[in-house]
């Protein structure tokens, strides 16, 4: 069965699992939407580096090679927490 013939939810879950199993991306909570009829997948989320954003797109292309991948993951470097002061 071709990928485009699979239910959207099934394909989205396959991609979520692949992202979750990647040691660089597993804790980042990237959201996935798939529209199999249009052969399109959208990734949304925030990652700390450009390399991780690119990695998410690579994984999506590997899991869904016949699909257009729209990588809307943004890079936002996380700042260390402010030290707390106690009075």
C-alpha angles and dihedrals in degrees: 000000000000119000092244088059093058120095115265092239092054093051092045090052092050089054093044090053092050091050092046092052093053110098092217096050108027097102099040101084101223110188119226131203122182130192104187094182089060093036091234136132127188125203119199130177146086126276131178098235141034089235091061091048090053091045090056090053092048092052091048091051090049094049095041105027094163093053135087107243117212105196107199093162110133129211116233117165110222116233120219113258118270113255112254120235120211122208 
